[in-house]
């Protein structure tokens, strides 16, 4: 029997200042990020998660050959209510790219910038 899975298994959000990004993401999602092993050429902090469940695992990544970018791929974080997290993000210095809006039966999304200038998405069903 073939096991089906979602197409994304890992993501990396590139940052210029890993400490600043850590403070932003930990405060926004009220979760602790964990250092990942490194050969010294990069620094990485993993978001908490369980590999065997729905969704993708990922990390903040400070790497000399990768840089944050507002127009790159957008990662959507599932949250309880986009509006609550949008308001928290604003207090953390995020800019609103697009306020919460309905995407029909698939819930709601909002777009913000993070502390590094990346655009990230928030997704909720309420």
URRACOR-V321380 format. One record per backbone hydrogen bond with DSSP energy under -1.0 kcal/mol. CO is the residue of the C=O (numbers start at 1). NH is the residue of the N-H. Records with the same first field share a line. If there is no record, write none. Layout:
BEGIN
CO=NH  NH
END
This chain:
BEGIN
9=57
11=59
13=61
17=21
18=22
19=23
20=24
21=25
22=26
23=27
24=28
25=29
26=30
34=46
43=62
44=36
45=60
46=34
50=53
57=11
58=47
59=13
60=45
61=15
62=43
63=66
69=72
75=121
77=123
81=85
82=86
83=87
84=88
85=89
86=90
87=91
88=92
89=94
90=93
95=113
98=111
101=109
103=106
104=107
107=103
108=124
109=101
110=122
111=97  98
112=120
114=117
118=114
120=112
121=77
122=110
123=79
124=108
END
